[in-house]
Amino acid sequence: MFSIKHGDIFPTSFYTVDIFDSQENQKYKDFLIQLSKKSSGVMRSNRGGWQSDITLWEHGVFKPLLEKVTNITQNIIESISQNHPQMVIRSMWGNINPTGGMNFTHVHPSGWMSGVYYIQLPKGSDEIVFEDPRPARMMDFQRSCLIGDEYFTHNPKVGELLLFPSWLPHFVPPNNSREERISISLNIELLV
């Protein structure tokens, strides 16, 4: 009998934290809905939905969210490194996806870590999907016959903060609900 040892290389970490506060969540939702009525928004990875510009961090209503994200990120940095660089959030934007609204596969080139805070998630339309980032993996059709691990689907909850490497390709499938899917995305940069 053989003694088989297993090891993993090049792992990709992601983090989830429940930071739900009903009053804060309602304020975020109300602010984004009002903003979407005043602005046509911008188009980046979104199709059939609305995205604000990237300056939400300037609005006082989001101060509690920024403080929580900053504290959580500093804890992550301290847990993975002896170096403790400062971090900053320079881009934060709102997302509202009505029925059919989605985000195609993309990365966030301006960040070290990216995050999503989930304000409203319709049942059955609550997925974010990550793709295996290794280009050579897409050539491994034989592995795909054994293990379908090219994609990883995460089903967040309202009030969850999801953090992941900014270079990790991800997408959001179309909203199949009549209820809007509402979230806030952000990029965290290290000052190194």
TORKOL-4160 file (C-alpha; in steps of 0.2 Angstrom, whole numbers, padded with zeros to 4 digits, m for minus):
192
<pt num="1" X="0000" Y="0000" Z="0000"/>
<pt num="2" X="0006" Y="0017" Z="m0004"/>
<pt num="3" X="0007" Y="0032" Z="0008"/>
<pt num="4" X="0000" Y="0046" Z="m0002"/>
<pt num="5" X="0003" Y="0064" Z="0005"/>
<pt num="6" X="m0008" Y="0078" Z="0000"/>
<pt num="7" X="m0003" Y="0097" Z="m0001"/>
<pt num="8" X="m0010" Y="0112" Z="m0008"/>
<pt num="9" X="m0001" Y="0126" Z="m0017"/>
<pt num="10" X="m0006" Y="0144" Z="m0022"/>
<pt num="11" X="m0021" Y="0144" Z="m0011"/>
<pt num="12" X="m0033" Y="0159" Z="m0013"/>
<pt num="13" X="m0040" Y="0166" Z="0003"/>
<pt num="14" X="m0057" Y="0175" Z="0005"/>
<pt num="15" X="m0065" Y="0182" Z="0021"/>
<pt num="16" X="m0083" Y="0184" Z="0026"/>
<pt num="17" X="m0089" Y="0194" Z="0041"/>
<pt num="18" X="m0107" Y="0197" Z="0047"/>
<pt num="19" X="m0107" Y="0216" Z="0051"/>
<pt num="20" X="m0126" Y="0218" Z="0049"/>
<pt num="21" X="m0134" Y="0233" Z="0058"/>
<pt num="22" X="m0152" Y="0236" Z="0053"/>
<pt num="23" X="m0152" Y="0255" Z="0055"/>
<pt num="24" X="m0136" Y="0257" Z="0045"/>
<pt num="25" X="m0141" Y="0244" Z="0032"/>
<pt num="26" X="m0158" Y="0254" Z="0029"/>
<pt num="27" X="m0148" Y="0271" Z="0028"/>
<pt num="28" X="m0137" Y="0263" Z="0015"/>
<pt num="29" X="m0151" Y="0257" Z="0005"/>
<pt num="30" X="m0161" Y="0273" Z="0006"/>
<pt num="31" X="m0146" Y="0283" Z="0001"/>
<pt num="32" X="m0142" Y="0272" Z="m0014"/>
<pt num="33" X="m0160" Y="0272" Z="m0020"/>
<pt num="34" X="m0161" Y="0291" Z="m0019"/>
<pt num="35" X="m0144" Y="0293" Z="m0028"/>
<pt num="36" X="m0149" Y="0281" Z="m0042"/>
<pt num="37" X="m0165" Y="0292" Z="m0045"/>
<pt num="38" X="m0153" Y="0308" Z="m0047"/>
<pt num="39" X="m0139" Y="0300" Z="m0057"/>
<pt num="40" X="m0139" Y="0289" Z="m0073"/>
<pt num="41" X="m0124" Y="0280" Z="m0065"/>
<pt num="42" X="m0109" Y="0273" Z="m0074"/>
<pt num="43" X="m0106" Y="0257" Z="m0084"/>
<pt num="44" X="m0091" Y="0246" Z="m0080"/>
<pt num="45" X="m0095" Y="0227" Z="m0077"/>
<pt num="46" X="m0113" Y="0230" Z="m0075"/>
<pt num="47" X="m0126" Y="0226" Z="m0088"/>
<pt num="48" X="m0145" Y="0230" Z="m0085"/>
<pt num="49" X="m0141" Y="0238" Z="m0068"/>
<pt num="50" X="m0135" Y="0254" Z="m0060"/>
<pt num="51" X="m0118" Y="0258" Z="m0052"/>
<pt num="52" X="m0113" Y="0274" Z="m0044"/>
<pt num="53" X="m0097" Y="0283" Z="m0046"/>
<pt num="54" X="m0083" Y="0277" Z="m0035"/>
<pt num="55" X="m0083" Y="0291" Z="m0022"/>
<pt num="56" X="m0096" Y="0284" Z="m0010"/>
<pt num="57" X="m0083" Y="0284" Z="0004"/>
<pt num="58" X="m0084" Y="0303" Z="0004"/>
<pt num="59" X="m0102" Y="0303" Z="0010"/>
<pt num="60" X="m0104" Y="0303" Z="0029"/>
<pt num="61" X="m0118" Y="0290" Z="0029"/>
<pt num="62" X="m0105" Y="0277" Z="0025"/>
<pt num="63" X="m0093" Y="0281" Z="0039"/>
<pt num="64" X="m0099" Y="0266" Z="0050"/>
<pt num="65" X="m0096" Y="0254" Z="0035"/>
<pt num="66" X="m0079" Y="0262" Z="0032"/>
<pt num="67" X="m0074" Y="0260" Z="0050"/>
<pt num="68" X="m0079" Y="0242" Z="0050"/>
<pt num="69" X="m0070" Y="0238" Z="0034"/>
<pt num="70" X="m0054" Y="0247" Z="0040"/>
<pt num="71" X="m0054" Y="0237" Z="0057"/>
<pt num="72" X="m0057" Y="0220" Z="0049"/>
<pt num="73" X="m0044" Y="0223" Z="0035"/>
<pt num="74" X="m0031" Y="0229" Z="0048"/>
<pt num="75" X="m0035" Y="0212" Z="0058"/>
<pt num="76" X="m0032" Y="0202" Z="0042"/>
<pt num="77" X="m0016" Y="0211" Z="0038"/>
<pt num="78" X="m0009" Y="0208" Z="0056"/>
<pt num="79" X="m0014" Y="0189" Z="0054"/>
<pt num="80" X="m0004" Y="0187" Z="0038"/>
<pt num="81" X="0011" Y="0198" Z="0039"/>
<pt num="82" X="0024" Y="0205" Z="0051"/>
<pt num="83" X="0023" Y="0221" Z="0041"/>
<pt num="84" X="0009" Y="0232" Z="0045"/>
<pt num="85" X="0007" Y="0244" Z="0031"/>
<pt num="86" X="m0007" Y="0257" Z="0031"/>
<pt num="87" X="m0022" Y="0254" Z="0020"/>
<pt num="88" X="m0034" Y="0266" Z="0012"/>
<pt num="89" X="m0051" Y="0264" Z="0003"/>
<pt num="90" X="m0051" Y="0276" Z="m0012"/>
<pt num="91" X="m0065" Y="0268" Z="m0022"/>
<pt num="92" X="m0082" Y="0263" Z="m0016"/>
<pt num="93" X="m0098" Y="0262" Z="m0026"/>
<pt num="94" X="m0116" Y="0256" Z="m0025"/>
<pt num="95" X="m0124" Y="0243" Z="m0036"/>
<pt num="96" X="m0142" Y="0241" Z="m0039"/>
<pt num="97" X="m0147" Y="0226" Z="m0051"/>
<pt num="98" X="m0165" Y="0225" Z="m0055"/>
<pt num="99" X="m0173" Y="0210" Z="m0064"/>
<pt num="100" X="m0160" Y="0204" Z="m0077"/>
<pt num="101" X="m0146" Y="0215" Z="m0070"/>
<pt num="102" X="m0129" Y="0207" Z="m0069"/>
<pt num="103" X="m0110" Y="0210" Z="m0069"/>
<pt num="104" X="m0099" Y="0201" Z="m0081"/>
<pt num="105" X="m0082" Y="0193" Z="m0077"/>
<pt num="106" X="m0070" Y="0206" Z="m0071"/>
<pt num="107" X="m0056" Y="0210" Z="m0059"/>
<pt num="108" X="m0052" Y="0226" Z="m0049"/>
<pt num="109" X="m0035" Y="0232" Z="m0055"/>
<pt num="110" X="m0034" Y="0247" Z="m0043"/>
<pt num="111" X="m0034" Y="0237" Z="m0027"/>
<pt num="112" X="m0025" Y="0224" Z="m0016"/>
<pt num="113" X="m0041" Y="0217" Z="m0009"/>
<pt num="114" X="m0059" Y="0220" Z="m0014"/>
<pt num="115" X="m0075" Y="0219" Z="m0004"/>
<pt num="116" X="m0094" Y="0218" Z="m0006"/>
<pt num="117" X="m0106" Y="0223" Z="0007"/>
<pt num="118" X="m0123" Y="0215" Z="0004"/>
<pt num="119" X="m0138" Y="0227" Z="0008"/>
<pt num="120" X="m0152" Y="0217" Z="m0001"/>
<pt num="121" X="m0152" Y="0200" Z="m0008"/>
<pt num="122" X="m0167" Y="0192" Z="m0017"/>
<pt num="123" X="m0170" Y="0174" Z="m0014"/>
<pt num="124" X="m0162" Y="0164" Z="m0028"/>
<pt num="125" X="m0152" Y="0178" Z="m0035"/>
<pt num="126" X="m0139" Y="0179" Z="m0021"/>
<pt num="127" X="m0123" Y="0172" Z="m0030"/>
<pt num="128" X="m0106" Y="0179" Z="m0033"/>
<pt num="129" X="m0095" Y="0167" Z="m0043"/>
<pt num="130" X="m0076" Y="0166" Z="m0043"/>
<pt num="131" X="m0066" Y="0159" Z="m0058"/>
<pt num="132" X="m0050" Y="0149" Z="m0055"/>
<pt num="133" X="m0037" Y="0163" Z="m0060"/>
<pt num="134" X="m0024" Y="0152" Z="m0066"/>
<pt num="135" X="m0023" Y="0153" Z="m0086"/>
<pt num="136" X="m0016" Y="0136" Z="m0087"/>
<pt num="137" X="m0031" Y="0129" Z="m0078"/>
<pt num="138" X="m0042" Y="0133" Z="m0092"/>
<pt num="139" X="m0032" Y="0120" Z="m0103"/>
<pt num="140" X="m0035" Y="0106" Z="m0090"/>
<pt num="141" X="m0050" Y="0098" Z="m0098"/>
<pt num="142" X="m0046" Y="0081" Z="m0091"/>
<pt num="143" X="m0047" Y="0088" Z="m0073"/>
<pt num="144" X="m0063" Y="0096" Z="m0077"/>
<pt num="145" X="m0070" Y="0078" Z="m0081"/>
<pt num="146" X="m0065" Y="0073" Z="m0064"/>
<pt num="147" X="m0068" Y="0088" Z="m0053"/>
<pt num="148" X="m0079" Y="0103" Z="m0059"/>
<pt num="149" X="m0069" Y="0116" Z="m0049"/>
<pt num="150" X="m0066" Y="0130" Z="m0062"/>
<pt num="151" X="m0079" Y="0140" Z="m0053"/>
<pt num="152" X="m0083" Y="0144" Z="m0035"/>
<pt num="153" X="m0100" Y="0150" Z="m0030"/>
<pt num="154" X="m0103" Y="0160" Z="m0014"/>
<pt num="155" X="m0120" Y="0164" Z="m0007"/>
<pt num="156" X="m0119" Y="0179" Z="0004"/>
<pt num="157" X="m0131" Y="0185" Z="0017"/>
<pt num="158" X="m0138" Y="0202" Z="0020"/>
<pt num="159" X="m0126" Y="0211" Z="0031"/>
<pt num="160" X="m0111" Y="0201" Z="0026"/>
<pt num="161" X="m0095" Y="0209" Z="0021"/>
<pt num="162" X="m0085" Y="0198" Z="0008"/>
<pt num="163" X="m0067" Y="0202" Z="0005"/>
<pt num="164" X="m0056" Y="0194" Z="m0008"/>
<pt num="165" X="m0040" Y="0197" Z="m0018"/>
<pt num="166" X="m0043" Y="0211" Z="m0031"/>
<pt num="167" X="m0035" Y="0201" Z="m0045"/>
<pt num="168" X="m0048" Y="0186" Z="m0043"/>
<pt num="169" X="m0060" Y="0185" Z="m0058"/>
<pt num="170" X="m0078" Y="0186" Z="m0053"/>
<pt num="171" X="m0095" Y="0189" Z="m0059"/>
<pt num="172" X="m0113" Y="0191" Z="m0053"/>
<pt num="173" X="m0126" Y="0181" Z="m0063"/>
<pt num="174" X="m0142" Y="0189" Z="m0069"/>
<pt num="175" X="m0155" Y="0194" Z="m0055"/>
<pt num="176" X="m0170" Y="0182" Z="m0058"/>
<pt num="177" X="m0180" Y="0190" Z="m0045"/>
<pt num="178" X="m0192" Y="0205" Z="m0046"/>
<pt num="179" X="m0183" Y="0212" Z="m0031"/>
<pt num="180" X="m0168" Y="0223" Z="m0033"/>
<pt num="181" X="m0151" Y="0216" Z="m0028"/>
<pt num="182" X="m0142" Y="0230" Z="m0019"/>
<pt num="183" X="m0124" Y="0230" Z="m0013"/>
<pt num="184" X="m0109" Y="0241" Z="m0010"/>
<pt num="185" X="m0092" Y="0237" Z="m0018"/>
<pt num="186" X="m0075" Y="0244" Z="m0013"/>
<pt num="187" X="m0056" Y="0242" Z="m0016"/>
<pt num="188" X="m0043" Y="0242" Z="m0002"/>
<pt num="189" X="m0026" Y="0248" Z="m0007"/>
<pt num="190" X="m0010" Y="0246" Z="0003"/>
<pt num="191" X="0002" Y="0261" Z="0006"/>
<pt num="192" X="0018" Y="0252" Z="0004"/>
